[in-house]
């Protein structure tokens, strides 16, 4: 089954992340299929706007931790190498994904991301590469792996939010609702869930009436302003540091914990803050506060 679908609806190209059984989680193939879908939409002169969405209950739950964090052998295991590790091998692997997500940013055709349910961890990387994001009020976005085992490789948080608000999200790993995301300036708009399709269609239809070359010129001008701020260099550091987080003592302890108890339990302990990844043990509040 295709992990990413491309459908044409008049002047609108619809790209759909299509792994609903695992909440559209990212595996080795999804980034490549996303990039190919963007390229195909750009090659079609009749498509003026892309709407990016996720099938099923949410937009994207991030990397498939059942594939990467729990893996003891095979492709998924390569995300965490044996120590000593080769940082450039890791960087090359992750930068391929970063560049695939950034195909949305580079797309000459404007991209509107429609987020329902959740766009978290690597899923937020994908959403934040779009030109505009419209979220459901009750949808959630965030990058929880900043607590351990991840750094957002596209680095779009700071360019959308500014330094202080980006730090608020990345220092805690908290997720925020669509309403909060709109208030912070992270997304264009948040609407009630039952109005999400209607809102996105109205925006896409309005943009679809503009000649494709005019849309392309405006996007190039705006994107250049961001790229002049050092976006490429920031992404280089972020993608490198993502590998460091996974091969730090704490990152290796998280990987080991996921192998032992399953990734759902390890993620729960990470997000609740109930596990000390440095000492590799559950936190005893009374003892550890002394």
C-alpha positions in Angstrom: 0.0 0.0 0.0 1.3 3.5 -0.9 2.4 5.4 2.1 1.6 8.7 0.5 -1.2 9.4 -2.0 -1.6 12.2 -4.6 -5.0 13.0 -5.9 -5.9 15.8 -8.3 -9.1 17.8 -7.7 -9.4 20.5 -10.3 -6.6 23.0 -9.5 -6.0 21.4 -6.1 -3.5 18.6 -5.5 -4.3 16.6 -2.5 -1.3 14.8 -0.8 -2.4 12.4 1.9 -0.1 10.6 4.4 -1.5 7.1 4.2 -0.5 4.9 7.1 -3.6 5.2 9.2 -3.1 1.9 11.0 0.0 3.4 12.7 -1.3 7.0 12.8 0.7 7.9 9.7 4.0 7.2 11.5 7.2 7.8 9.6 9.3 4.9 8.4 12.2 4.7 5.9 9.8 5.0 2.9 7.3 7.6 3.8 9.7 10.6 3.4 10.7 9.5 -0.1 7.1 8.9 -1.1 6.2 12.4 0.2 9.0 14.0 -1.8 7.9 12.1 -4.9 4.3 13.2 -4.5 5.4 16.9 -4.2 7.5 16.6 -7.3 4.6 15.0 -9.2 2.2 17.8 -8.1 4.8 20.5 -9.2 5.2 18.8 -12.6 1.4 19.1 -13.2 0.8 22.5 -14.8 -2.9 22.2 -13.8 -2.2 22.1 -10.0 -2.0 25.5 -8.4 -2.3 24.6 -4.7 -1.4 21.5 -2.6 -3.5 20.5 0.4 -1.5 18.2 2.7 -3.4 16.0 5.2 -3.3 12.7 7.0 -5.6 9.7 6.7 -7.4 8.3 9.7 -7.4 9.7 13.2 -4.6 12.3 12.9 -2.1 14.1 10.7 1.1 12.3 11.7 2.3 10.7 15.0 6.0 11.2 14.2 8.6 8.5 13.7 7.4 4.9 13.9 9.0 4.0 17.3 7.9 0.4 17.0 10.2 0.4 14.0 13.1 2.5 15.3 13.1 2.5 19.1 12.2 -1.1 19.8 14.3 -2.5 16.9 17.1 -4.9 17.9 18.1 -5.7 14.4 17.3 -4.8 10.8 16.8 -1.4 9.2 15.1 0.2 12.1 18.1 -0.6 14.4 20.3 1.6 12.2 18.8 4.7 13.7 20.9 4.0 16.9 24.3 2.6 16.1 26.6 0.7 18.3 29.1 2.9 20.2 31.5 4.2 18.9 29.0 5.6 16.4 29.6 7.3 13.0 28.0 10.7 13.3 28.2 11.3 9.6 26.5 8.1 8.7 23.7 9.1 11.0 23.7 12.7 9.6 23.4 11.4 6.0 20.5 9.2 7.0 18.6 11.9 8.8 19.4 14.7 6.4 17.8 12.6 3.6 14.6 12.8 5.6 15.0 16.5 6.4 15.4 17.2 2.7 12.4 15.1 1.9 10.2 17.0 4.4 11.6 20.3 3.0 10.3 19.4 -0.5 7.1 21.0 0.9 9.1 24.2 1.5 10.8 24.1 -1.8 7.6 23.3 -3.7 6.9 26.0 -6.3 3.2 25.2 -5.6 2.0 26.6 -2.3 1.2 24.0 0.4 -1.5 24.2 3.0 -1.3 21.6 5.8 -4.6 20.5 7.3 -4.0 19.2 10.8 -6.5 17.1 12.7 -5.9 14.9 15.7 -2.1 15.4 16.1 1.1 16.5 14.3 3.7 15.5 16.8 7.4 14.8 16.9 8.6 14.1 13.3 5.0 14.8 12.2 5.4 18.4 13.4 8.5 18.6 11.2 6.4 17.7 8.2 3.6 20.1 9.0 5.9 23.1 9.8 7.5 22.8 6.3 4.2 23.7 4.7 3.5 27.3 3.7 0.4 27.6 5.9 -1.1 25.4 8.6 -4.8 25.3 9.5 -5.5 23.2 12.6 -8.6 21.9 14.4 -9.0 23.5 17.8 -8.6 20.2 19.6 -5.7 19.0 17.5 -2.3 18.9 19.1 1.2 19.8 17.9 4.6 19.5 19.6 8.0 17.8 19.7 8.0 15.6 22.7 11.4 13.9 21.9 13.2 17.1 22.9 12.9 15.5 26.4 15.1 12.7 25.2 15.9 11.1 21.9 15.3 13.8 19.4 15.9 17.3 18.0 13.5 18.8 15.3 15.7 18.5 12.2 13.8 21.1 10.1 14.3 23.7 12.9 11.1 25.5 11.8 9.9 26.2 15.3 12.2 29.2 15.8 11.5 30.6 12.4 7.7 30.5 13.0 7.7 31.4 16.7 10.8 33.4 17.4 13.4 32.4 20.1 11.5 32.7 23.3 8.3 30.9 22.3 10.3 28.2 20.5 12.3 27.6 23.7 9.0 27.3 25.6 8.0 24.4 23.4 11.4 22.8 23.0 12.6 23.0 26.6 9.5 21.2 27.8 8.5 18.9 25.0 4.9 20.0 25.7 2.2 19.7 23.0 -0.2 22.6 22.4 -3.7 22.7 21.0 -4.7 24.3 17.7 -6.1 27.2 19.6 -2.8 27.7 21.5 -0.8 27.3 18.3 -2.8 30.1 16.6 -2.4 32.4 19.7 1.4 31.8 19.6 1.6 32.5 15.9 2.7 29.0 15.0 -0.1 28.3 12.6 -2.3 30.5 10.4 -5.6 29.5 11.9 -7.4 27.2 14.3 -11.1 26.3 13.8 -13.6 23.8 15.3 -12.9 20.3 14.1 -16.2 20.1 12.2 -15.2 23.3 10.3 -11.7 22.2 9.4 -12.4 20.9 5.9 -14.6 23.9 5.0 -11.9 26.3 6.1 -9.1 24.7 4.2 -11.2 24.3 1.1 -12.1 28.0 1.1 -8.5 29.0 1.4 -7.3 26.5 -1.2 -10.1 27.6 -3.6 -9.2 31.2 -3.2 -5.5 30.6 -3.9 -6.3 28.2 -6.8 -7.7 31.2 -8.8 -4.3 32.9 -8.9 -2.0 32.1 -11.9 0.6 29.5 -10.9 3.6 31.7 -11.9 2.3 34.5 -9.6 2.0 32.1 -6.6 5.5 30.8 -7.3 7.1 34.3 -7.4 5.5 35.3 -4.1 6.6 32.1 -2.4 10.1 32.5 -3.6 10.3 36.0 -2.3 9.0 35.1 1.2 11.1 32.0 1.5 14.2 33.8 0.5 13.7 36.1 3.5 13.7 33.1 5.8 16.6 31.4 4.1 18.7 34.6 4.4 18.4 34.1 8.2 20.5 31.0 7.9 17.9 28.3 7.7 20.2 25.8 5.9 22.9 26.2 8.5 20.4 25.8 11.4 19.1 22.6 9.9 22.6 21.3 9.5 23.2 21.7 13.3 19.7 20.5 14.2 20.0 17.3 12.1 23.5 16.6 13.5 22.3 17.2 17.1 19.3 14.8 16.5 21.9 12.1 16.0 23.7 13.2 19.1 20.5 13.0 21.2 20.0 9.4 20.2 23.6 8.4 21.0 24.1 10.3 24.2 24.1 8.2 27.4 20.4 9.3 28.0 19.4 8.5 24.4 21.0 5.1 24.6 19.2 4.4 27.9 15.9 5.4 26.3 16.5 3.0 23.4 17.3 0.2 25.9 14.2 1.0 27.9 12.1 0.9 24.8 13.5 -2.5 23.9 12.8 -3.8 27.4 9.3 -2.5 28.1 8.1 -1.4 24.7 8.1 2.1 23.2 4.7 3.0 24.5 5.8 2.6 28.1 9.1 4.3 27.4 7.4 7.3 25.7 4.9 7.6 28.6 7.8 7.8 31.1 9.6 10.3 29.0 6.6 12.6 28.5 5.4 12.4 32.2 9.0 12.9 33.5 8.8 9.8 35.7 12.1 8.3 34.5 15.7 9.5 35.1 17.4 8.8 31.8 20.8 9.8 33.2 20.7 7.3 36.0 18.5 4.9 34.0 15.9 4.3 36.6 12.4 5.5 37.6 12.3 8.7 39.5 11.6 8.3 43.2 10.3 11.7 44.0 11.1 11.7 47.8 14.6 10.2 47.4 15.6 12.2 44.3 14.5 15.5 45.8 17.0 15.2 48.6 
